[in-house]
Amino acid sequence: MGRPIIGITGELDAARWGDWIREAVISPVSYTRAVERAGAAPVVLPSVPPSSVAAFVGTLDGLVFAGGRDLDPALYGQERGAETDEPDRRRDRFELALMRAALDAGLPILAIGRGLHVLTVARGGTLTQDLPGHCEQRARYTPHDVVLGADSLLGRLLGTRVSVPAAHHQAPYHLGDGLTVAGWSPDGEVTEALEVPGQRFAVGIHWHPEEGDDLRLLTALAEVASQPRPAAAELAAAEVAARSAQQPRKPVAMKPRAGAVTRPPITTPRPIVEASRNFERG
């Protein structure tokens, strides 16, 4: 059997090559390199209308939801705060539809940075829009300590404490349907990882394994993606059984600062170059 094909969500933004400046589908090359090193074949996905989602889910063997700019807070019932990015609504619509369809189909998923927030909101959860002091430099990955549950998939793969590269200023607040907390900050204040019990592999994390040398998570994704997909009825029964059997961990996340979600939005012009900066913020 050949390598499993892993889709990586991309971003539509202006980019320059030679004398040309055009809207392009962009993705940090670290994602494609890491997926290839983990034993899979990477494909970057553009933010297209949701009508294409079924074709992607029916063709791909797995998905990486990549980092990027903040989700539109209107999607979880909040106004945009001063520290929240101007949203890319095309990407938001596409990735929420893709996440829901992939979970329904039992497609293996690794949701990174922004991807963890897509997972949360797709399941009906909400986010804390800004964590004061949690991220010292939003455009640079720095070492980040995370505690993992010993009984979680992440804990079994990586151990109960890891130091990982991360750069996030938001976090899940109210969890969505069927999600369990698998990782949190050492002080217990911030949710750092979520899992979907009953799925073959559905994990959301705040850190960026593609930026480091530890490929265990991506290798695990590729291994599960190479296996035959179960029937929909089997998947649904497994998820129901897992939810019934598991004692959910209380969600943890810093509360928003007073007034953080009620300030009027700040709009700033988007540059036409250095488009990849948006991926570094998730």
C-alpha positions as CSV (number, residue, x, y, z in Angstrom):
1,M,0.0,0.0,0.0
2,G,1.2,3.5,-0.8
3,R,1.6,6.4,1.5
4,P,-1.6,7.8,3.0
5,I,-2.6,11.2,1.6
6,I,-2.8,13.9,4.3
7,G,-4.6,17.2,3.5
8,I,-3.1,20.3,5.2
9,T,-5.4,23.4,5.4
10,G,-3.9,26.5,3.7
11,E,-4.6,30.2,3.6
12,L,-5.5,32.5,0.8
13,D,-3.5,35.6,0.9
14,A,-1.3,37.9,-1.2
15,A,2.2,36.7,-2.0
16,R,5.1,37.8,-4.2
17,W,7.3,35.9,-6.5
18,G,9.5,37.7,-9.0
19,D,7.7,40.8,-10.2
20,W,4.2,39.3,-9.5
21,I,1.9,39.9,-6.6
22,R,-1.1,37.6,-6.6
23,E,-3.5,36.0,-4.2
24,A,-2.1,32.6,-3.5
25,V,-2.7,29.4,-1.5
26,I,0.1,29.5,1.1
27,S,1.3,27.1,3.8
28,P,4.5,27.1,5.8
29,V,6.8,24.4,4.2
30,S,7.4,23.0,7.7
31,Y,4.0,21.3,7.5
32,T,4.5,19.5,4.3
33,R,8.1,18.5,5.2
34,A,7.0,17.1,8.6
35,V,4.0,15.2,7.1
36,E,6.3,13.7,4.5
37,R,8.9,12.7,7.1
38,A,6.2,11.1,9.1
39,G,5.5,8.7,6.2
40,A,2.5,10.4,4.5
41,A,2.0,12.3,1.3
42,P,1.1,15.9,2.0
43,V,-1.5,18.0,-0.1
44,V,-2.2,21.7,0.7
45,L,-5.9,22.5,0.7
46,P,-7.2,25.9,-0.4
47,S,-10.1,27.6,1.4
48,V,-12.8,26.8,-1.2
49,P,-16.6,26.8,-0.9
50,P,-18.0,24.1,1.5
51,S,-19.5,22.4,-1.5
52,S,-16.1,20.8,-2.1
53,V,-15.8,19.4,1.4
54,A,-17.4,16.0,0.6
55,A,-15.0,15.4,-2.2
56,F,-12.0,16.1,0.1
57,V,-13.3,13.9,2.9
58,G,-14.1,11.1,0.5
59,T,-10.6,11.2,-1.1
60,L,-8.1,12.1,1.7
61,D,-6.8,9.6,4.3
62,G,-6.3,12.2,7.0
63,L,-6.2,15.9,7.8
64,V,-3.9,18.4,9.5
65,F,-5.7,21.6,10.4
66,A,-2.9,24.1,10.4
67,G,-2.3,27.2,12.5
68,G,-3.2,30.7,11.4
69,R,-5.1,33.8,12.3
70,D,-7.8,33.8,15.0
71,L,-11.3,32.6,14.2
72,D,-14.1,35.1,13.9
73,P,-15.6,35.5,17.4
74,A,-19.0,35.9,15.9
75,L,-18.9,32.2,15.3
76,Y,-19.1,31.5,19.0
77,G,-21.3,34.5,20.0
78,Q,-18.8,37.1,20.9
79,E,-17.7,40.5,19.5
80,R,-14.1,40.8,18.4
81,G,-11.7,42.1,21.0
82,A,-8.8,44.4,20.6
83,E,-6.2,41.6,20.6
84,T,-8.1,39.4,18.1
85,D,-7.1,39.2,14.5
86,E,-9.3,40.4,11.6
87,P,-11.0,37.2,10.5
88,D,-10.7,35.4,7.2
89,R,-14.3,34.3,6.9
90,R,-13.7,32.2,3.8
91,R,-11.2,30.0,5.7
92,D,-13.4,29.9,8.7
93,R,-16.4,28.7,6.8
94,F,-14.4,26.1,4.9
95,E,-12.5,24.7,7.9
96,L,-15.6,24.4,10.1
97,A,-17.5,22.5,7.4
98,L,-14.4,20.3,6.8
99,M,-13.9,19.6,10.5
100,R,-17.6,18.6,11.0
101,A,-17.6,16.4,7.9
102,A,-14.3,14.8,8.8
103,L,-15.5,13.9,12.3
104,D,-18.7,12.5,10.9
105,A,-16.7,10.3,8.5
106,G,-14.1,9.2,11.0
107,L,-11.2,10.7,9.2
108,P,-8.0,10.9,11.3
109,I,-7.4,14.5,12.4
110,L,-4.6,16.5,13.9
111,A,-5.7,20.0,14.7
112,I,-2.8,22.4,15.4
113,G,-2.9,25.9,17.0
114,R,-5.8,27.5,15.2
115,G,-7.0,24.0,14.3
116,L,-7.6,23.3,18.0
117,H,-10.0,26.3,18.0
118,V,-11.7,25.1,14.8
119,L,-12.3,21.8,16.6
120,T,-13.7,23.5,19.6
121,V,-16.1,25.8,17.7
122,A,-17.2,23.1,15.3
123,R,-18.4,21.2,18.3
124,G,-20.3,24.2,19.7
125,G,-17.6,25.4,22.2
126,T,-16.3,28.9,22.8
127,L,-12.8,30.5,23.1
128,T,-11.1,32.9,25.4
129,Q,-10.0,35.6,23.0
130,D,-6.8,36.7,24.8
131,L,-4.7,35.2,27.5
132,P,-2.7,38.1,29.1
133,G,1.0,37.1,29.5
134,H,0.6,33.6,28.1
135,C,2.4,34.3,24.8
136,E,5.4,36.5,25.1
137,Q,6.0,36.8,21.3
138,R,3.1,36.0,19.0
139,A,5.3,35.8,15.9
140,R,7.8,33.4,17.3
141,Y,7.6,29.9,18.7
142,T,8.9,29.5,22.2
143,P,9.3,26.5,24.6
144,H,5.9,25.7,26.2
145,D,5.4,23.2,29.1
146,V,2.2,21.1,28.8
147,V,0.9,18.5,31.2
148,L,-0.9,15.6,29.6
149,G,-3.4,13.2,31.1
150,A,-1.9,9.7,31.7
151,D,-5.1,8.1,30.3
152,S,-5.3,10.2,27.2
153,L,-4.1,9.3,23.7
154,L,-1.6,12.1,23.9
155,G,-0.3,11.0,27.3
156,R,0.2,7.4,26.1
157,L,2.1,8.7,23.0
158,L,4.2,11.4,24.5
159,G,4.2,11.0,28.3
160,T,2.6,13.1,31.0
161,R,4.7,16.3,30.6
162,V,6.2,17.8,27.4
163,S,8.1,20.9,26.4
164,V,6.9,22.0,23.0
165,P,7.1,24.9,20.6
166,A,4.1,27.1,20.7
167,A,2.8,30.7,20.2
168,H,-0.9,31.0,21.0
169,H,-2.8,33.8,22.8
170,Q,-6.2,32.1,22.8
171,A,-7.6,28.9,24.3
172,P,-10.8,26.9,24.5
173,Y,-13.2,28.2,27.3
174,H,-16.4,26.2,27.2
175,L,-15.8,22.8,25.5
176,G,-17.9,21.6,22.7
177,D,-19.9,18.4,22.4
178,G,-18.0,15.2,22.9
179,L,-14.6,16.9,23.6
180,T,-12.4,16.0,26.5
181,V,-9.4,17.9,27.9
182,A,-6.2,15.9,27.3
183,G,-3.6,18.6,28.2
184,W,-3.3,21.8,30.2
185,S,-0.8,24.3,31.4
186,P,1.3,23.4,34.5
187,D,-0.8,25.8,36.6
188,G,-4.0,24.2,35.4
189,E,-5.4,27.4,34.1
190,V,-5.3,26.9,30.3
191,T,-6.5,24.1,28.1
192,E,-3.7,23.0,25.8
193,A,-5.1,19.9,24.1
194,L,-8.4,18.2,23.4
195,E,-9.4,14.8,22.1
196,V,-12.6,13.3,20.7
197,P,-13.3,9.9,22.4
198,G,-14.5,7.2,20.0
199,Q,-12.7,8.6,17.0
200,R,-9.8,6.6,15.6
201,F,-7.5,9.7,15.9
202,A,-9.0,13.2,16.5
203,V,-6.6,15.4,18.5
204,G,-6.3,19.1,18.9
205,I,-3.2,20.7,20.3
206,H,-1.9,24.3,20.9
207,W,1.7,23.5,20.0
208,H,3.4,23.0,16.7
209,P,5.1,19.6,16.2
210,E,6.0,20.5,12.6
211,E,8.4,23.1,14.0
212,G,10.4,20.6,16.1
213,D,12.1,17.2,15.8
214,D,9.5,15.1,17.6
215,L,7.4,13.6,14.9
216,R,5.6,11.0,17.1
217,L,2.2,12.7,16.7
218,L,2.4,13.1,13.0
219,T,3.7,9.5,12.7
220,A,0.7,8.3,14.7
221,L,-1.6,10.2,12.4
222,A,0.0,8.7,9.3
223,E,-0.2,5.2,10.7
224,V,-3.9,5.5,11.5
225,A,-4.6,7.2,8.2
226,S,-3.0,4.2,6.4
227,Q,-5.6,1.8,7.8
228,P,-9.0,1.1,6.3
229,R,-11.8,3.5,7.3
230,P,-14.5,1.9,9.5
231,A,-18.1,2.0,8.5
232,A,-20.2,5.0,9.6
233,A,-22.4,2.9,11.9
234,E,-19.3,1.4,13.6
235,L,-17.8,4.8,14.2
236,A,-21.0,6.2,15.6
237,A,-21.4,3.3,18.0
238,A,-17.8,3.6,19.2
239,E,-18.1,7.4,19.8
240,V,-21.3,6.9,21.8
241,A,-19.7,4.1,23.9
242,A,-16.6,6.2,24.6
243,R,-18.7,9.2,25.7
244,S,-20.7,7.0,28.1
245,A,-17.7,5.3,29.6
246,Q,-15.4,8.3,30.0
247,Q,-15.5,10.6,33.0
248,P,-15.0,14.1,31.4
249,R,-12.3,16.2,32.9
250,K,-13.4,19.7,33.9
251,P,-12.4,22.2,31.2
252,V,-9.8,24.7,32.1
253,A,-9.2,28.1,30.5
254,M,-8.4,31.5,31.7
255,K,-11.3,33.8,31.8
256,P,-11.3,36.7,29.4
257,R,-10.2,40.1,30.7
258,A,-13.0,42.4,31.7
259,G,-14.3,44.0,28.5
260,A,-12.1,42.0,26.2
261,V,-14.9,40.8,24.0
262,T,-16.9,44.0,24.1
263,R,-14.4,46.5,22.7
264,P,-15.1,47.8,19.2
265,P,-13.1,46.0,16.5
266,I,-9.8,47.5,15.3
267,T,-9.2,47.4,11.6
268,T,-5.8,47.8,10.1
269,P,-4.8,47.4,6.4
270,R,-3.4,44.0,5.5
271,P,0.0,44.0,3.8
272,I,0.3,42.4,0.4
273,V,3.6,40.8,1.3
274,E,4.9,38.6,4.1
275,A,1.5,36.8,3.9
276,S,2.8,33.8,5.8
277,R,2.9,35.8,9.1
278,N,-0.7,34.8,9.7
279,F,0.3,31.2,10.2
280,E,2.7,32.1,13.0
281,R,-0.1,33.4,15.2
282,G,-1.9,30.1,15.7
